[in-house]
Amino acid sequence: MITFAKNYNHVCKTHYCQAMNILHLPSWFPTPDDPTLGNFCIRMIDALPHECRSVILSVCNGKELEKPFEVHETHGTNHIHVQVVVRPPKIHTLRKLQILRMYQYGLDYIKRHFFTPDLIHLHVAHPVGRIALLWKKRYGIPYLLTEHWSVYQPTNSDVMRGRLKRTIVRVANNAAAVMPVSLDLQHCMESHGIHNRFKVIYNSVDTDLFHPGTLSKSDKKRILHISTLVDEVKNFSGILRTVGRLRQQRNDFELHVIHDYDAAGFKDFVQTNHLEDCVFFHGKKSSAEVAQAYRESDFLVLFSNFENLPCVITEAFASGIPVISTAVGGIPEIITPERGILVPAGDEEALLQGMSGLLDHCREYNRDAIRDYALRTFAAPEIGRQIFEEYKKIAIE
């Protein structure tokens, strides 16, 4: 995140090329209870150039607080984190008003100690989009929207309906621009009646942290899977079933799993099917540890039922390794035969054949070419440049 001194003056639009004051409103953001939640939003903010003076405002439930609210200002990241004791009221509307009050307190704090925003960058339309829309109407501050959420996809039609849909469509259509993280996501948003100026900007990856390692000479190939293990999305059970079948055919691989949430049920499956010698669970890992895991792996496997554009694929590419994944969401936009294999969602036979083929040929992929694609397409400076160009367009409108 960009570090800067306090008490900046409001920047005149005619001087937008020198500096812009950006207030970021993430609907998802890391918390002590869930340190990886929305970390891709933070990485996108980190990618911005120094001309963008950024402050993040987030509000969460400070369960142990004695005061009604506290402000945590992290100077290294300029993340204004308002914690509020949100006691469940009998009327849901009262809780919404309490949260709104805390966001308003955060905005007033930022105006006093940092700047008056030139622009609000909303990360994910729900639930914080209503705050951005309110402040646009109340203060005339324009906002643009970066969208990551898979709720727009047809598989989630039972969720994207009613009041939620109306609210999201209203927020998106009132944005100065919409920046989905894949072209597929743009098309899904348009199918729900969102008609705005779109600019697809992919998720960024730290190409200094994620880089290739030395090609392994071991006879046993190392397969990597990284996810939440939420099975209705990630279909990790399908991966395990496929690995069980693959293990009956060959014994030249290991599957290493880095995961955010509990894996007890999956561990039971591994034990029941005697896969302890080839499936290993590692739990949560730091970013540096995850980067090292890529360098030690031969390829990444995903078998998701739906996605937008998973950051783990861009991290794998930055690390120079191929990927086998389902052809869902924006994934077909970036995986080509030079960088991996696509299989249909839910097709375990196709996954079996694909994984077997990669085990035979994964070390023949041009790791430098995969890495070069990541540098050109997902590197933080390039993503930051594209976002800043959108900021400047809005500034002169």
Secondary structure as UniProt FT lines:
FT   HELIX           13..15
FT   TURN            16..18
FT   STRAND          20..26
FT   TURN            35..38
FT   HELIX           39..46
FT   TURN            50..51
FT   STRAND          52..61
FT   TURN            63..64
FT   STRAND          69..74
FT   TURN            75..78
FT   STRAND          79..84
FT   HELIX           92..113
FT   STRAND          119..123
FT   TURN            126..128
FT   HELIX           129..139
FT   STRAND          143..147
FT   HELIX           150..152
FT   HELIX           154..156
FT   TURN            157..159
FT   HELIX           162..173
FT   STRAND          178..180
FT   HELIX           183..191
FT   TURN            192..193
FT   TURN            207..209
FT   STRAND          221..227
FT   HELIX           231..234
FT   HELIX           236..249
FT   STRAND          253..259
FT   HELIX           264..272
FT   TURN            273..274
FT   TURN            276..278
FT   STRAND          279..281
FT   HELIX           287..295
FT   STRAND          299..301
FT   HELIX           311..318
FT   TURN            319..320
FT   STRAND          323..326
FT   TURN            329..330
FT   HELIX           331..333
FT   TURN            337..339
FT   STRAND          340..343
FT   TURN            345..346
FT   HELIX           348..361
FT   HELIX           362..364
FT   HELIX           367..377
FT   HELIX           380..395
//
